[in-house]
Amino acid sequence: MTVCLGHAVGDERGRAKGGAPGNQTGRELRKSNWYRHDKGWRVFRAKSPAVAQRIADAMRAAIDNPNIGYDQGDRNTLFALAERVGFDPAKVTEPCECDCSSLVRVCCAYAGVPLPSFNTTSEPDRLLQSGAFVELTGEEYTDSPGKLHSGDILVTRVKGHTAVVISGSEASPVPSRGKVRVKGGSVRVRQGASADTPKLFTAHRGDTFPLLGIADTGWYHIETERGEGYISNRADLTEVIA
Protein backbone atom coordinates (compact mmCIF):
# COMPACT_ATOMS: atom_id res chain seq x y z
CA MET A 1 0.00 0.00 0.00
CA THR A 2 1.23 3.50 -0.86
CA VAL A 3 1.22 5.68 2.25
CA CYS A 4 0.13 9.24 1.45
CA LEU A 5 0.46 12.40 3.48
CA GLY A 6 -1.75 15.46 3.49
CA HIS A 7 -0.24 18.84 4.33
CA ALA A 8 -0.08 22.57 3.64
CA VAL A 9 3.18 23.40 1.88
CA GLY A 10 3.35 26.95 0.47
CA ASP A 11 1.41 29.67 -1.32
CA GLU A 12 0.77 29.87 -5.06
CA ARG A 13 4.30 31.26 -5.60
CA GLY A 14 5.95 28.68 -3.37
CA ARG A 15 6.49 31.27 -0.65
CA ALA A 16 5.55 31.38 3.01
CA LYS A 17 3.36 34.49 2.98
CA GLY A 18 1.90 37.25 0.86
CA GLY A 19 -0.27 35.26 -1.54
CA ALA A 20 -3.98 35.52 -2.26
CA PRO A 21 -6.50 33.72 -0.02
CA GLY A 22 -7.56 30.28 -1.19
CA ASN A 23 -5.79 27.45 -2.96
CA GLN A 24 -4.91 29.27 -6.19
CA THR A 25 -3.00 26.41 -7.81
CA GLY A 26 -4.49 23.32 -6.18
CA ARG A 27 -1.04 22.66 -4.74
CA GLU A 28 -0.95 24.93 -1.66
CA LEU A 29 -2.59 22.10 0.26
CA ARG A 30 -1.91 18.75 -1.32
CA LYS A 31 -1.34 15.02 -1.09
CA SER A 32 2.08 13.44 -1.51
CA ASN A 33 3.64 10.04 -1.00
CA TRP A 34 5.41 9.52 2.33
CA TYR A 35 8.96 10.80 2.21
CA ARG A 36 11.95 10.95 4.54
CA HIS A 37 12.28 14.53 5.78
CA ASP A 38 15.82 15.85 6.15
CA LYS A 39 14.97 17.02 9.68
CA GLY A 40 13.56 13.62 10.63
CA TRP A 41 10.01 12.74 11.67
CA ARG A 42 8.36 12.26 15.04
CA VAL A 43 5.13 10.26 14.88
CA PHE A 44 2.04 10.74 17.06
CA ARG A 45 -0.95 8.39 17.02
CA ALA A 46 -4.43 9.00 18.40
CA LYS A 47 -5.43 6.56 21.12
CA SER A 48 -8.90 6.37 19.62
CA PRO A 49 -9.33 4.94 16.10
CA ALA A 50 -12.37 7.18 15.64
CA VAL A 51 -10.29 10.28 16.39
CA ALA A 52 -7.57 9.10 14.00
CA GLN A 53 -10.09 8.56 11.23
CA ARG A 54 -11.64 12.00 11.68
CA ILE A 55 -8.22 13.66 11.59
CA ALA A 56 -7.52 11.96 8.26
CA ASP A 57 -11.02 12.81 6.97
CA ALA A 58 -10.55 16.48 7.88
CA MET A 59 -7.20 16.67 6.12
CA ARG A 60 -8.64 15.15 2.95
CA ALA A 61 -11.56 17.57 3.05
CA ALA A 62 -9.23 20.55 3.46
CA ILE A 63 -7.12 19.49 0.48
CA ASP A 64 -10.26 19.12 -1.64
CA ASN A 65 -11.60 22.57 -0.69
CA PRO A 66 -10.26 25.29 -3.05
CA ASN A 67 -11.18 27.97 -0.52
CA ILE A 68 -8.33 26.90 1.78
CA GLY A 69 -4.86 28.12 0.89
CA TYR A 70 -1.46 28.67 2.51
CA ASP A 71 -0.12 31.83 4.12
CA GLN A 72 1.83 31.99 7.37
CA GLY A 73 0.81 35.62 7.84
CA ASP A 74 -2.91 34.75 7.86
CA ARG A 75 -2.52 31.24 9.24
CA ASN A 76 -5.50 31.39 11.59
CA THR A 77 -8.18 32.58 9.15
CA LEU A 78 -9.07 28.95 8.39
CA PHE A 79 -9.45 28.17 12.09
CA ALA A 80 -11.79 31.13 12.61
CA LEU A 81 -14.05 30.12 9.72
CA ALA A 82 -13.93 26.40 10.49
CA GLU A 83 -14.94 27.03 14.10
CA ARG A 84 -18.30 28.31 12.86
CA VAL A 85 -19.06 25.04 11.04
CA GLY A 86 -17.94 22.46 13.58
CA PHE A 87 -14.36 22.56 12.27
CA ASP A 88 -15.42 20.70 9.14
CA PRO A 89 -13.07 21.93 6.37
CA ALA A 90 -15.53 20.79 3.72
CA LYS A 91 -18.02 23.41 4.95
CA VAL A 92 -15.68 26.42 4.74
CA THR A 93 -17.09 28.59 1.94
CA GLU A 94 -14.91 31.71 2.11
CA PRO A 95 -11.31 32.03 0.84
CA CYS A 96 -8.93 31.71 3.77
CA GLU A 97 -5.44 30.62 4.75
CA CYS A 98 -3.54 28.27 7.02
CA ASP A 99 -0.04 26.91 7.42
CA CYS A 100 1.00 23.33 8.07
CA SER A 101 0.57 23.42 11.86
CA SER A 102 -2.63 25.49 12.01
CA LEU A 103 -4.16 23.06 9.51
CA VAL A 104 -3.32 20.10 11.76
CA ARG A 105 -4.89 22.00 14.66
CA VAL A 106 -8.15 22.31 12.69
CA CYS A 107 -8.06 18.60 11.88
CA CYS A 108 -7.65 17.76 15.57
CA ALA A 109 -10.51 20.08 16.53
CA TYR A 110 -12.77 18.36 13.99
CA ALA A 111 -11.86 15.05 15.64
CA GLY A 112 -12.94 16.37 19.06
CA VAL A 113 -9.46 17.19 20.36
CA PRO A 114 -9.32 20.99 20.90
CA LEU A 115 -5.74 22.26 21.22
CA PRO A 116 -4.20 25.67 21.98
CA SER A 117 -2.47 27.34 19.05
CA PHE A 118 0.91 25.81 18.21
CA ASN A 119 3.71 25.78 15.66
CA THR A 120 5.88 22.82 14.74
CA THR A 121 8.18 23.49 17.70
CA SER A 122 5.40 23.33 20.31
CA GLU A 123 3.17 20.85 18.46
CA PRO A 124 4.59 17.64 20.02
CA ASP A 125 3.99 18.95 23.54
CA ARG A 126 0.47 20.11 22.66
CA LEU A 127 -0.42 16.70 21.26
CA LEU A 128 0.93 14.77 24.24
CA GLN A 129 -0.50 17.16 26.83
CA SER A 130 -3.97 16.63 25.37
CA GLY A 131 -3.88 13.00 26.54
CA ALA A 132 -5.32 11.91 23.19
CA PHE A 133 -2.06 10.83 21.53
CA VAL A 134 0.96 8.63 22.09
CA GLU A 135 4.36 9.05 20.44
CA LEU A 136 5.69 6.14 18.40
CA THR A 137 9.48 6.23 18.61
CA GLY A 138 10.71 3.12 16.80
CA GLU A 139 12.52 3.44 13.49
CA GLU A 140 9.79 1.34 11.88
CA TYR A 141 7.50 4.37 12.41
CA THR A 142 9.86 7.34 12.08
CA ASP A 143 12.06 6.18 9.20
CA SER A 144 9.70 4.12 7.03
CA PRO A 145 5.99 4.21 6.18
CA GLY A 146 4.99 0.56 6.46
CA LYS A 147 3.45 0.70 9.95
CA LEU A 148 1.82 4.11 9.72
CA HIS A 149 -1.96 4.37 10.15
CA SER A 150 -4.42 6.84 8.69
CA GLY A 151 -4.64 9.80 11.04
CA ASP A 152 -1.07 9.55 12.34
CA ILE A 153 0.50 13.00 12.73
CA LEU A 154 4.09 13.55 11.61
CA VAL A 155 6.15 16.45 12.98
CA THR A 156 9.78 17.25 12.19
CA ARG A 157 12.24 16.76 15.05
CA VAL A 158 13.12 20.44 14.97
CA LYS A 159 11.04 23.37 13.74
CA GLY A 160 10.01 22.72 10.17
CA HIS A 161 6.94 20.86 8.99
CA THR A 162 3.97 18.70 9.96
CA ALA A 163 1.67 16.41 7.99
CA VAL A 164 -1.12 13.87 8.47
CA VAL A 165 -1.18 10.33 7.09
CA ILE A 166 -4.30 10.15 4.92
CA SER A 167 -3.84 6.65 3.55
CA GLY A 168 -2.23 3.87 5.52
CA SER A 169 -3.10 0.84 7.61
CA GLU A 170 -6.51 1.02 9.26
CA ALA A 171 -5.56 -1.25 12.20
CA SER A 172 -6.79 -0.01 15.56
CA PRO A 173 -4.17 2.06 17.42
CA VAL A 174 -5.86 1.55 20.78
CA PRO A 175 -5.10 -1.23 23.24
CA SER A 176 -7.98 -3.61 23.99
CA ARG A 177 -7.08 -3.95 27.65
CA GLY A 178 -6.30 -1.65 30.54
CA LYS A 179 -8.63 0.79 32.26
CA VAL A 180 -10.60 3.87 31.34
CA ARG A 181 -10.34 6.80 33.74
CA VAL A 182 -12.70 9.77 33.85
CA LYS A 183 -10.66 12.96 33.51
CA GLY A 184 -13.14 15.80 33.54
CA GLY A 185 -16.38 16.51 35.31
CA SER A 186 -19.24 14.03 34.98
CA VAL A 187 -19.62 11.60 32.09
CA ARG A 188 -22.65 9.47 31.27
CA VAL A 189 -22.18 5.73 30.93
CA ARG A 190 -24.63 4.44 28.32
CA GLN A 191 -26.11 1.17 27.14
CA GLY A 192 -24.67 1.59 23.63
CA ALA A 193 -21.76 3.26 21.89
CA SER A 194 -23.59 6.50 21.13
CA ALA A 195 -24.97 9.54 22.94
CA ASP A 196 -28.39 8.55 21.55
CA THR A 197 -28.62 5.39 23.69
CA PRO A 198 -30.12 5.25 27.20
CA LYS A 199 -28.02 6.33 30.18
CA LEU A 200 -27.03 3.69 32.74
CA PHE A 201 -25.51 6.09 35.28
CA THR A 202 -23.14 9.03 35.60
CA ALA A 203 -19.42 8.53 36.26
CA HIS A 204 -17.30 11.20 37.92
CA ARG A 205 -13.75 12.49 37.80
CA GLY A 206 -11.28 9.81 38.95
CA ASP A 207 -13.62 6.85 38.41
CA THR A 208 -11.92 3.96 36.59
CA PHE A 209 -13.40 1.00 34.73
CA PRO A 210 -11.87 -2.10 33.10
CA LEU A 211 -11.62 -1.62 29.32
CA LEU A 212 -13.28 -4.44 27.38
CA GLY A 213 -12.71 -3.06 23.89
CA ILE A 214 -13.33 -0.23 21.46
CA ALA A 215 -16.58 0.22 19.53
CA ASP A 216 -16.59 1.17 15.84
CA THR A 217 -17.64 4.65 16.92
CA GLY A 218 -14.54 4.92 19.10
CA TRP A 219 -16.51 4.75 22.37
CA TYR A 220 -14.92 2.68 25.11
CA HIS A 221 -16.64 -0.60 26.02
CA ILE A 222 -16.27 -0.93 29.80
CA GLU A 223 -17.14 -3.19 32.72
CA THR A 224 -18.98 -1.56 35.65
CA GLU A 225 -20.58 -2.74 38.86
CA ARG A 226 -23.90 -2.47 37.05
CA GLY A 227 -22.78 -4.53 34.05
CA GLU A 228 -21.24 -3.68 30.72
CA GLY A 229 -21.61 -0.20 29.28
CA TYR A 230 -20.06 2.40 27.01
CA ILE A 231 -18.41 5.72 27.74
CA SER A 232 -17.31 8.56 25.47
CA ASN A 233 -13.75 8.56 24.15
CA ARG A 234 -13.49 12.36 24.05
CA ALA A 235 -9.94 13.25 25.10
CA ASP A 236 -11.09 15.96 27.51
CA LEU A 237 -13.41 13.51 29.32
CA THR A 238 -11.70 10.11 29.49
CA GLU A 239 -8.33 8.44 28.98
CA VAL A 240 -6.96 4.91 28.74
CA ILE A 241 -4.43 3.95 31.41
CA ALA A 242 -2.43 0.77 32.00
MIMARLO-536569 format. One record per atom (N, C-alpha, C): residue in one letter; x negated, y negated, z negated. Coordinates in steps of 0.1 Angstrom, whole numbers, plus 2048, in hexadecimal, padded with zeros to 3 digits. Layout:
<sites>
aXYZ
...
</sites>
This chain:
<sites>
m7F880C800
m800800800
m7F77F3800
t7FB7EA809
t7F47DD809
t7F97D57FD
v7F07D07F5
v7F47C77EA
v7F37B97EE
c7FE7B27ED
c7FF7A47F2
c80079A7E6
l7FA78F7E7
l7FB7847DD
l8047797E3
g80B7727DA
g8127657DD
g80B75A7D5
h80974F7DC
h8027447D5
h8047377DC
a80172C7D5
a80171E7DC
a7F271B7DE
v7EE7177EA
v7E07167ED
v7DB7087F2
g7E36FF7F7
g7DE6F37FB
g7E96EC804
d7E86DE806
d7F26D780D
d7F06DA81C
e7F86D3824
e7F86D5833
e7EB6D2839
r7E26CB832
r7D56C7838
r7CA6D0832
g7CE6D9829
g7C56E1822
g7BE6DA816
r7C46CF812
r7BF6C7806
r7C76C97FA
a7C26C47EF
a7C96C67E2
a7D46BD7DF
k7D46B17E5
k7DE6A77E2
k7DF69D7EE
g7EB6967EE
g7ED68B7F7
g7F668F803
g7FA69B804
g80369F80F
g81169C80D
a81969F817
a82869D817
a82F6A880F
p83A6A5808
p8416AF800
p8466BA809
g8476C6804
g84C6D180C
g8406D9813
n8446E5817
n83A6EE81E
n83A6EA82D
q8316E1830
q8316DB83E
q82D6E6848
t8246EF844
t81E6F884E
t82270684C
g82A709841
g82D71783E
g82171E838
r816717835
r80A71D82F
r806717822
e80D70D81D
e80A707811
e80C710805
l817717806
l81A7237FD
l81A72F807
r81373A804
r81374580D
r80F752807
k81175C80F
k80D76A80B
k80076D811
s7F877580A
s7EB77A80F
s7E8787809
n7E078F810
n7DC79C80A
n7D37997FE
w7D37A27F4
w7CA7A17E9
w7BC79F7EE
y7B47967E6
y7A67947EA
y79E7927DD
r7917947DE
r7897937D3
r7847847D2
h78877D7C8
h78576F7C6
h77776D7C1
d7707637C6
d7627617C2
d76075D7B4
k76B7597AD
k76A75679F
k76F761797
g77376C79D
g778778796
g787776791
w78E781790
w79C78178B
w79D78677D
r7A7780776
r7AC78576A
r7BB78976D
v7C0794767
v7CD79976B
v7D679A75F
f7E2795760
f7EC795755
f7F879B75A
r7FE7A4752
r8097AC756
r8157AA74C
a8217A7751
a82C7A6748
a82F7B3741
k8337B2734
k8367BE72D
k8437C4732
s84C7BC737
s8597C073C
s8597C274B
p85D7CD750
p85D7CF75F
p8677C5765
a8727C275E
a87C7B8764
a8767AA765
v86E7A675B
v86779975C
v85D799768
a8557A4769
a84C7A5774
a8537A4781
q85E7AB783
q8657AA790
q86A79C793
r86F795789
r87478878B
r86977E78E
i85E780789
i85277778C
i84F77979B
a84E78679F
a84B7887AD
a8567837B6
d8637857B2
d86E7807BA
d86E7717BC
a86A76A7B1
a86A75B7B1
a85E7577BA
m85375D7BA
m8487597C3
m84C75B7D1
r8527667D5
r8567697E3
r86075E7E7
a86A75A7DE
a8747507E1
a86D7437E4
a86373F7DC
a85C7327DD
a8557327EB
i84E73D7EE
i84773D7FB
i85173B807
d85D741806
d867741810
d86E734811
n86C72B807
n87471E807
n86B71380D
p86F70E818
p86770381E
p8676F6817
n8706F580D
n8706E8805
n8646E87FB
i85E6F37F9
i8536F37EE
i8466F37F4
g83E6E87F2
g8316E77F7
g8266E67EC
y81A6E27F0
y80F6E17E7
y80A6D37E6
d8086CE7D9
d8016C27D7
d7FE6C17C8
q7F16C17C4
q7EE6C07B6
q7F26B37B0
g7F46A87B7
g7F869C7B2
g80769C7AE
d80F6A47B4
d81D6A47B1
d8216B37AD
r8186B97A6
r8196C87A4
r8266CC79C
n82C6C2795
n8376C678C
n8446C2792
t8456BD79F
t8526BA7A4
t85A6C77A7
l8536D27AB
l85B6DE7AC
l8616E379F
f8596E2794
f85E6E6787
f86B6DE783
a86A6D1786
a8766C9782
a8826CC78A
l8816CF797
l88C6D379F
l8916E179C
a8886EA79A
a88B6F8797
a8936F978A
e88F6F1780
e8956F2773
e8A56F0774
r8A96E877E
r8B76E577F
r8BF6F1785
v8B86FA78B
v8BF706792
v8BA71378C
g8B771377F
g8B371F778
g8A672477C
f89D71B781
f89071E785
f88F728791
d89A728799
d89A7317A5
d8957297B0
p88972C7B5
p8837257C0
p88B7257CD
a89372F7CF
a89B7307DB
a8A67257DB
k8A97207CF
k8B47167CE
k8AF7077CF
v8A27057D0
v89D6F87D1
v89F6F27DF
t8A76E77E0
t8AB6E27ED
t8A56D57F0
e89C6CF7E8
e8956C37EB
e8866C57ED
p8806BE7F6
p8716C07F8
p86A6BC7EB
c8606C57E7
c8596C37DA
c84C6CA7DB
e8446C97D0
e8366CE7D1
e8336D67C4
c8296DE7C5
c8236E57BA
c8156E77BC
d80E6ED7B3
d8006F37B6
d8017017B1
c7F57087B2
c7F67177AF
c7FB71A7A1
s7F6712797
s7FA716789
s808711786
s80D70578B
s81A701788
s82470A78F
l82171079A
l82A7197A1
l82B726799
v82072B793
v82173778A
v82A73477E
r829728779
r83172476D
r840725771
v84472077D
v852721781
v85672F782
c84D738788
c851746789
c85374C77C
c84B749772
c84D74E764
c85974975E
a85D73D760
a86973775B
a87573E761
y87574176E
y880748774
y88175676E
a87675C76A
a87776A764
a87B769755
g87D75D74F
g88175C741
g87675B738
v86A75673D
v85F754734
v85B745736
p86173C72E
p85D72E72F
p84F72C729
l847724730
l83972172C
l83771272C
p82E70D723
p82A6FF724
p8226FE731
s8206F1736
s8196EF741
s80A6F4740
f8056F974B
f7F76FE74A
f7F06FC757
n7E36FD757
n7DB6FE763
n7D470C763
t7CB70E76C
t7C571C76D
t7BB71E761
t7B771375B
t7AE71574F
t7B671A743
s7C2714741
s7CA717735
s7D4722737
e7D6726744
e7E0730747
e7DF73D740
p7D374373F
p7D2750738
p7D774F729
d7D3744722
d7D8742715
d7E7741714
r7ED73971D
r7FB73771D
r803744720
l7FE74C729
l80475972B
l80476271F
l7F8763719
l7F776C70E
l7FE767701
q7FE75A6FF
q8057546F4
q8147566F5
s819758701
s82875A702
s82C7676FC
g8237716FB
g82777E6F7
g82D787701
a82E78170D
a835789718
a82C790721
f81E78E720
f815794729
f80979A721
v8037A4728
v7F67AA723
v7EC7A872E
e7DF7A772A
e7D47A5734
e7CF7B3737
l7CD7B6743
l7C77C3748
l7B97C074C
t7AF7C6745
t7A17C2746
t7987CB74E
g79D7D7751
g7957E1758
g7927DD766
e7877E176B
e7837DE779
e78D7E3783
e7947ED780
e79E7F3789
e7AA7E978B
y7AB7DF782
y7B57D4784
y7AF7C7789
t7A37C4784
t79D7B7787
t7967B6794
d7907C2798
d7877C27A4
d78D7CA7B0
s7997CF7AF
s79F7D77BA
s7AE7D67B8
p7B67D87C3
p7C47D67C2
p7CC7E27BF
g7C67EE7BF
g7CE7FA7BF
g7D87FC7B4
k7D57F77A8
k7DD7F979C
k7E67ED799
l7E67E37A2
l7EE7D779F
l7FD7D97A1
h8057D3799
h8147D479B
h8197C779F
s8257C87A6
s82C7BC7A9
s82F7B479C
g82C7A779D
g82E79E792
g82279C789
d8177A378C
d80B7A0785
d806792788
i80078C77F
i7FB77E781
i7EC77E780
l7E677978B
l7D777978C
l7D276A78A
v7C8769781
v7C275B77E
v7B375D77F
t7AD753785
t79E754786
t798752778
r78C758777
r786758769
r78174B765
v77F74276E
v77D73476A
v78772C773
k78871F770
k792716777
k791718786
g79C71B78C
g79C71D79A
g7A971F7A0
h7AF72C79F
h7BB72F7A6
h7C373A79E
t7D073B7A2
t7D874579C
t7E27497A7
a7E67567A6
a7EF75C7B0
a7F87677A9
v80276B7B0
v80B7757AB
v80B7817B5
v80A78D7B0
v80C7997B9
v81A79A7BD
i81D79A7CA
i82B79A7CF
i82E7A87D6
s8247B07D8
s8267BD7DD
s81B7C67D7
g8207D07CF
g8167D97C9
g81E7E57C3
s8187ED7BA
s81F7F87B4
s82A7F27AB
e8357FA7AB
e8417F67A3
e8427FD796
a837805792
a83880C786
a83A80377A
s841808770
s844800764
s8377FD75D
p8357EF759
p82A7EB752
p82C7EC743
v8377F173E
v83B7F1730
v83A7FE72A
p8347FF71E
p83380C718
p841811714
s84381E714
s850824710
s850829702
r8478246FA
r8478276EC
r84281B6E4
g84381C6D7
g83F8106CF
g84B80B6C8
k84B7FE6C4
k8567F86BD
k8597EB6C4
v8667E76C2
v86A7D96C7
v86C7D16BA
r8667C56BA
r8677BC6AF
r86F7AF6B3
v8787AB6AB
v87F79E6AE
v8767936AA
k87478A6B3
k86B77E6B1
k8727726AD
g87D76F6B3
g8837626B1
g8927636AD
g89675C6A2
g8A475B69F
g8AB76869E
s8B87686A3
s8C07746A2
s8C37796B0
v8C37866B2
v8C478C6BF
v8CF7976BE
r8D87976C7
r8E37A16C7
r8DD7AF6CD
v8E07B96C6
v8DE7C76CB
v8EB7CB6D1
r8EA7D06DD
r8F67D46E5
r8F77E26E9
q9037E66ED
q9057F46F1
q8FE7F86FE
g8FD7EE707
g8F77F0714
g8EC7E6716
a8E57E8722
a8DA7DF725
a8DE7D372D
s8E77CB727
s8EC7BF72D
s8F37B7722
a8F37AA724
a8FA7A171B
a9097A271C
d90E7A9726
d91C7AA728
d9227B6721
t9197BE71A
t91E7CA713
t9217C7705
p9297CF6FE
p92D7CC6F0
p9217CB6E6
k9237C26DC
k9187C16D2
k91A7CC6C8
l90E7D26C4
l90E7DB6B9
l90C7D46AB
f9027CB6AB
f8FF7C369F
f8F57B96A3
t8F17B069A
t8E77A669C
t8DB7A9694
a8CF7A969C
a8C27AB695
a8BC79D693
h8B379D689
h8AD790685
h89E790686
r898785685
r889783686
r88278D67D
g879794682
g87179E67A
g8767AC67B
d8837AE67F
d8887BB680
d8817C368B
t87E7D0688
t8777D8692
t87F7E5695
f87F7EA6A1
f8867F66A5
f87D7FF6AE
p87E80C6AC
p8778156B5
p87B8136C3
l8718126CD
l8748106DB
l87681E6E1
l8828206E7
l88582C6EE
l88282C6FD
g882820703
g87F81F711
g883811716
i88280F723
i885802729
i890805734
a89B7FD733
a8A67FE73D
a8A27F774A
d8A97FA755
d8A67F4762
d8A77E5761
t8AF7E0758
t8B07D1757
t8A57CB74F
g89C7D4749
g8917CF741
g8957CF732
w8A17D072F
w8A57D0720
w89F7DC719
y89B7DA70D
y8957E5705
y8A07EF6FF
h89E7FC701
h8A68066FC
h8A180A6EE
i8A88086E3
i8A38096D6
i8AB8136CD
e8A58186C3
e8AB8206B9
e8AE8176AD
t8BA8176A7
t8BE81069C
t8C5819691
e8C7814686
e8CE81B67B
e8DC81E67F
r8E1817689
r8EF81968E
r8F082069B
g8E482669F
g8E482D6AB
g8DC8266B6
e8DC82B6C2
e8D48256CD
e8DB8186D2
g8D380F6D6
g8D88026DB
g8CE7FC6E4
y8D17EF6E9
y8C97E86F2
y8C77DA6ED
i8BB7D46EF
i8B87C76EB
i8B17BF6F6
s8B37B36F7
s8AD7AA701
s89E7AB701
n8987AA70D
n8897AA70F
n88479C710
r88C79270E
r887784710
r87B782706
a87077D70C
a86377C705
a8647736F9
d86E7696F8
d86F7606ED
d8777676E2
l87D7726E5
l8867796DB
l8807866D5
t87A78E6DE
t87579B6D9
t86779E6DF
e8607A76D9
e8537AC6DE
e8517BA6DB
v8497C16E3
v8467CF6E1
v8397CF6D9
i8387D76CE
i82C7D86C6
i8297E76C5
a81D7EA6C1
a8187F86C0
a8208006B5
</sites>
